[in-house]
Each structure stands twice: as structure tokens, then as C-alpha cells.
Amino acid sequence: MDFFNIFRLQLILLCFGAAAYGQIETGKVGKQEPAEKIREKKVKEVKPYNYNPVTTLYLGIGYGVGYRTLKENSGYFGEPLGERANETPRGVVNYNLGVRQKLTGKLFLDVGVSLVTYGESYDFSGTDTMYRYDTKYTHFAVPIRLQYITGNKWKFIGGVGIQPQMFLKYKRETAWENTEGLQNSETSKSKTGYNLFTIAALANAGVQWQIAPNTSLYLLPEARIQLNSTLMKQAEYIHKGVYYGVQFGFAFGI
């Protein structure tokens, strides 16, 4: 066999081997998954944030200063304030549940139910004598507010409204010490002489921070004052509850 024939035989064998190897490699490839399934595996499902729900449910608690405006009732029943003029504010707690419903644009109607408290304290200490009391007035309330809300993850909330209140209970804890050094105390819970229904004006302004899909934290400083007296018309004084504090809690978009 001459050189040319040897070269031709080698070339044929080389081509045959390459074709056989290619067939073997092709046989190793398994069934391919559809491109859509591959993309679904790579894309992690993320629940979208709803920054501006039409309806929001909120639940919270408030802490602040309860006090009053107090003046002598005019006419036959009135009496001078005396030592009551020296009363001081006291800490009070409130509980809130409500719904904010979008009206238009950035305006919302906020309606809730609350357990609210007003109060005052008095503390006198002299030589060999002491007299102090702590008073709370508790109401079931229905705050109704018009709120302006703007923002996304961080929101500004501000509003004004009125708050009808139903008187629930009165509690005064009194302690005293006489000149002989004897100490006594008593608790009074009588509701006689108090208006069953009062109404308050209120205003708030604060922020709300979205921490999860449809879940937010809010912090709302608030002020309110009664528009009519806690006491009946025949009482010695005109007493109107005042509150300054902050409401905080959770809001849920629904």
C-alpha cells in the first residue's frame, strides 16, 4: 500500500470516529425542562406592598396627661374653687379600635370606639397633717375624625373631629392624716351628679410606618377637650375633661 492510500484510510477512520463520538455525546443529554418552568424556579414570589389601602383597620393604646378646666358654676349652686384650684394633672391610659375609609384623594373618614379617661390629683402636706386624692373619670367614646393622609411607606396623618362620650364610672381614692398622726383612706365610686353624655373636640397629627405587606405601626400625638361639663347643671363647678397624649398601635390594610 502506497503512502496516498494509507493517508486516505486514516482520514476515513478519523471522520468515522468523530461521527460516532458525537452520537455518543448526544445520547447523554436528558430531557430539557420548558423555559417557563426554569424561570418560575428562579423568580421568588414576593407579596406586593399595598401602601395606600382604601380601608384600614387599626388597634392601639394611648397614654397621656388627663386634666380639666374648672370654674365656679354661676348662680345659686356655685361655690369658690378653694383648694381645687391647686389640683394637678395625672397620667391616664386609653384604648382604641377603629376604621379609616378613603373618601377622595387624600381625605379619609376615621370612625372608632375608645375607652378614654380624664382625671386630676391633689396633694397637700403640712405640719403633722396630709390630705391627697386621685380622681379618674372613665368614658366609652366614639371618635369621628376627618383625616388627611399622605405618603407611601412613611405616611403623615393629621385630622380633626368630635368625640361623643358616654360616662361609665367615677373613682376617687383619698388618703389623709390628722394632727394625731392617724392615717385613713377611702375609695368613692358614686356616679351621682354626672352627665351621662358629653362630647369632646379632638385633633391629632403623627406618622405611620409600613413594616410588612398591609401592616403598619402608627404614632399619633392627640389632644382633646370636652365641650360640655362632666357634672350636672346643679353642680358647684363646671368641669370639662382635657387630654394631651400619644396614641400608638398597629394598622392593617383590608
Secondary structure as the mmCIF struct_conf table of DSSP 4:
data_model
#
loop_
_struct_conf.conf_type_id
_struct_conf.id
_struct_conf.beg_label_comp_id
_struct_conf.beg_label_asym_id
_struct_conf.beg_label_seq_id
_struct_conf.end_label_comp_id
_struct_conf.end_label_asym_id
_struct_conf.end_label_seq_id
HELX_RH_AL_P HELX_RH_AL_P1 PHE A 3 LYS A 28
HELX_LH_PP_P HELX_LH_PP_P1 LYS A 31 PRO A 34
HELX_RH_AL_P HELX_RH_AL_P2 ALA A 35 LYS A 42
BEND BEND1 VAL A 43 VAL A 43
HELX_LH_PP_P HELX_LH_PP_P2 LYS A 44 GLU A 45
HELX_LH_PP_P HELX_LH_PP_P3 LYS A 47 TYR A 49
BEND BEND2 TYR A 51 ASN A 52
BEND BEND3 VAL A 54 VAL A 54
STRN STRN1 THR A 55 GLU A 72
HELX_LH_PP_P HELX_LH_PP_P4 ASN A 73 SER A 74
BEND BEND4 GLY A 75 GLY A 75
TURN_TY1_P TURN_TY1_P1 TYR A 76 PHE A 77
HELX_RH_3T_P HELX_RH_3T_P1 GLY A 82 ASN A 86
STRN STRN2 THR A 88 THR A 88
STRN STRN3 ARG A 90 THR A 104
TURN_TY1_P TURN_TY1_P2 GLY A 105 LYS A 106
STRN STRN4 LEU A 107 GLY A 126
TURN_TY1_P TURN_TY1_P3 THR A 127 ASP A 128
STRN STRN5 THR A 129 ALA A 141
STRN STRN6 ILE A 144 GLY A 151
BEND BEND5 ASN A 152 LYS A 153
STRN STRN7 TRP A 154 GLU A 177
TURN_TY1_P TURN_TY1_P4 THR A 179 GLU A 180
BEND BEND6 GLY A 181 GLY A 181
STRN STRN8 GLN A 183 SER A 188
TURN_TY1_P TURN_TY1_P5 THR A 192 GLY A 193
STRN STRN9 TYR A 194 TYR A 194
BEND BEND7 LEU A 196 LEU A 196
STRN STRN10 PHE A 197 ALA A 212
TURN_TY1_P TURN_TY1_P6 PRO A 213 ASN A 214
STRN STRN11 THR A 215 GLN A 226
BEND BEND8 LEU A 227 ASN A 228
BEND BEND9 THR A 230 THR A 230
STRN STRN12 LEU A 231 LEU A 231
TURN_TY1_P TURN_TY1_P7 LYS A 233 GLN A 234
BEND BEND10 ALA A 235 GLU A 236
STRN STRN13 TYR A 237 GLY A 253
#
